[in-house]
Amino acid sequence: MHRGIWLAAGVLLCAAAAKAPLVLTADGLGGARIGMTEVAAGKALGIKLSGRMPPDAPNDDVFDWKSCHETELPGLKGVFLMVEDGRVTRIGLGEGATVRTDKGLGVGSTERQVRAAYGSALKVEAHAYEDAPAHYLTFKDRKSGRGIKYSTDAKGIVNEIDAGGASIEYIEGCA
């Protein structure tokens, strides 16, 4: 009798864990970790990713798809992986993303909320393309070197979030 109760409790716990929302951290998204291959990250998220050039990717001398590319995750609107030399280096949230960070922040949060969550640990820089007072608000973990960068618009609203290693500093995709 007790075995049946424990089995039922285990099933309920597994079902609850399976439905838990994905959370973005400096180290990854859910089970997808920075440093994994694209295919392994897809498996960790329950998404099939081929790791091959998508049909709409540019195929010219200017764009080297094999060294760096970004792909939107199927079924996760506004969630992107950046893959460099076969490894996930950045996970980004953009328009339409509903995923939140481990601080409870997401696209649509305010700069004030980001500053309150991180305090003086944030590096604040002027935004390269948005009118002032738009900013890049970056938190980096000193031990791992990984971090999360929030981009805000001129109204102080977060419109992009990037998590990962050095690639969170890139301004234009793979550059």
C-alpha positions as CSV (number, residue, x, y, z in Angstrom):
1,M,0.0,0.0,0.0
2,H,2.7,2.5,0.9
3,R,4.6,1.7,-2.3
4,G,1.6,2.9,-4.3
5,I,1.4,6.2,-2.4
6,W,5.1,6.8,-3.0
7,L,4.8,5.9,-6.7
8,A,1.8,8.3,-7.1
9,A,3.7,11.1,-5.3
10,G,6.7,10.5,-7.6
11,V,4.5,10.7,-10.7
12,L,3.0,14.0,-9.5
13,L,6.4,15.5,-8.7
14,C,7.7,14.5,-12.1
15,A,4.6,16.0,-13.8
16,A,5.1,19.2,-11.9
17,A,8.7,19.4,-12.7
18,A,8.0,18.8,-16.4
19,K,5.6,21.7,-16.5
20,A,7.9,24.1,-14.6
21,P,8.5,27.3,-16.6
22,L,11.9,27.7,-18.2
23,V,14.2,30.2,-16.4
24,L,17.1,32.0,-18.1
25,T,20.4,32.3,-16.1
26,A,23.9,33.3,-17.0
27,D,24.6,29.5,-17.4
28,G,21.7,28.6,-19.6
29,L,18.0,28.0,-20.1
30,G,16.4,25.1,-18.3
31,G,18.6,22.1,-19.1
32,A,20.3,23.8,-22.0
33,R,23.7,25.1,-20.8
34,I,26.2,27.5,-22.3
35,G,28.9,25.4,-23.9
36,M,26.7,22.5,-25.1
37,T,26.4,21.7,-28.8
38,E,23.3,23.0,-30.5
39,V,21.8,19.5,-30.9
40,A,22.4,18.7,-27.2
41,A,20.9,22.0,-26.1
42,G,17.8,21.2,-28.2
43,K,17.5,17.8,-26.6
44,A,17.8,19.3,-23.1
45,L,14.8,21.6,-24.0
46,G,12.9,18.8,-25.8
47,I,13.3,20.5,-29.1
48,K,14.8,18.9,-32.2
49,L,17.6,21.1,-33.6
50,S,19.6,19.9,-36.6
51,G,22.8,21.8,-36.1
52,R,22.8,22.4,-39.9
53,M,22.5,25.6,-41.9
54,P,18.8,26.6,-42.1
55,P,17.5,27.1,-45.7
56,D,17.1,30.8,-45.3
57,A,20.7,31.4,-44.0
58,P,22.9,33.5,-46.2
59,N,25.4,31.5,-48.1
60,D,28.2,33.9,-49.1
61,D,31.7,35.0,-48.4
62,V,30.6,37.6,-45.8
63,F,28.6,35.2,-43.6
64,D,30.3,32.1,-42.3
65,W,27.4,30.1,-40.9
66,K,29.6,27.3,-39.6
67,S,31.6,29.6,-37.3
68,C,28.6,31.6,-35.9
69,H,24.9,31.7,-36.3
70,E,21.7,32.4,-34.3
71,T,18.5,30.4,-34.5
72,E,15.1,31.0,-33.0
73,L,13.9,28.0,-31.0
74,P,10.8,26.3,-32.4
75,G,7.9,26.6,-30.0
76,L,9.6,29.3,-27.9
77,K,8.8,32.6,-29.6
78,G,11.5,35.2,-29.2
79,V,14.1,32.8,-27.7
80,F,17.3,32.5,-29.7
81,L,20.5,30.4,-29.4
82,M,23.8,31.8,-30.6
83,V,26.2,29.0,-31.7
84,E,29.9,29.7,-32.3
85,D,32.1,26.9,-33.6
86,G,29.5,24.3,-32.8
87,R,28.8,25.4,-29.2
88,V,26.1,27.5,-27.6
89,T,27.6,30.8,-26.4
90,R,24.6,32.9,-25.9
91,I,20.9,32.5,-25.2
92,G,18.8,35.6,-26.1
93,L,15.3,36.8,-25.4
94,G,13.6,39.2,-27.8
95,E,10.2,40.4,-28.9
96,G,7.4,38.0,-27.9
97,A,9.5,36.0,-25.4
98,T,7.7,35.0,-22.2
99,V,10.7,33.4,-20.6
100,R,11.9,35.2,-17.4
101,T,15.4,35.3,-15.8
102,D,16.2,33.9,-12.4
103,K,15.5,37.4,-11.0
104,G,12.0,37.3,-12.5
105,L,12.8,39.8,-15.2
106,G,11.8,39.6,-18.8
107,V,11.2,41.5,-22.0
108,G,8.9,44.3,-20.9
109,S,10.4,44.7,-17.5
110,T,11.7,48.2,-16.6
111,E,15.2,49.5,-16.1
112,R,14.2,50.4,-12.6
113,Q,13.3,46.7,-11.9
114,V,16.7,45.5,-13.3
115,R,18.6,48.0,-11.2
116,A,16.7,47.0,-8.1
117,A,17.4,43.3,-8.8
118,Y,21.2,43.7,-9.3
119,G,22.1,46.9,-7.5
120,S,25.6,48.1,-7.8
121,A,26.7,44.9,-9.5
122,L,25.5,46.2,-12.8
123,K,27.7,47.7,-15.4
124,V,25.7,50.5,-17.1
125,E,26.5,51.7,-20.7
126,A,24.8,53.9,-23.2
127,H,23.0,51.9,-25.9
128,A,24.7,51.8,-29.3
129,Y,21.5,52.3,-31.4
130,E,18.7,53.5,-29.2
131,D,18.3,57.2,-28.2
132,A,19.3,58.2,-24.7
133,P,18.5,57.3,-22.0
134,A,18.5,53.7,-23.4
135,H,21.1,51.5,-21.8
136,Y,22.9,48.2,-21.7
137,L,22.7,46.8,-18.1
138,T,25.2,44.0,-17.7
139,F,25.7,41.7,-14.7
140,K,28.7,39.3,-14.8
141,D,29.6,36.6,-12.3
142,R,33.2,37.2,-11.4
143,K,34.0,33.5,-10.9
144,S,32.5,32.1,-14.1
145,G,32.8,35.1,-16.4
146,R,29.2,34.5,-17.6
147,G,26.5,37.1,-17.3
148,I,23.2,38.6,-18.4
149,K,22.8,41.8,-20.4
150,Y,19.6,43.7,-20.5
151,S,19.0,46.2,-23.3
152,T,16.5,49.0,-22.7
153,D,14.9,51.5,-25.0
154,A,14.6,55.2,-24.6
155,K,11.5,54.7,-22.3
156,G,13.5,52.5,-20.0
157,I,11.8,49.2,-21.1
158,V,13.8,46.0,-21.5
159,N,13.5,44.9,-25.2
160,E,16.3,42.3,-25.3
161,I,18.1,40.0,-22.8
162,D,21.2,38.0,-23.6
163,A,22.8,35.4,-21.3
164,G,26.1,33.6,-21.6
165,G,29.8,34.3,-21.9
166,A,31.8,36.9,-23.9
167,S,29.2,36.9,-26.7
168,I,26.7,38.9,-24.6
169,E,29.0,41.8,-25.3
170,Y,28.4,41.5,-29.1
171,I,26.2,44.3,-30.4
172,E,25.2,42.9,-33.8
173,G,24.5,39.2,-33.7
174,C,27.7,37.3,-34.3
175,A,29.9,40.4,-34.2
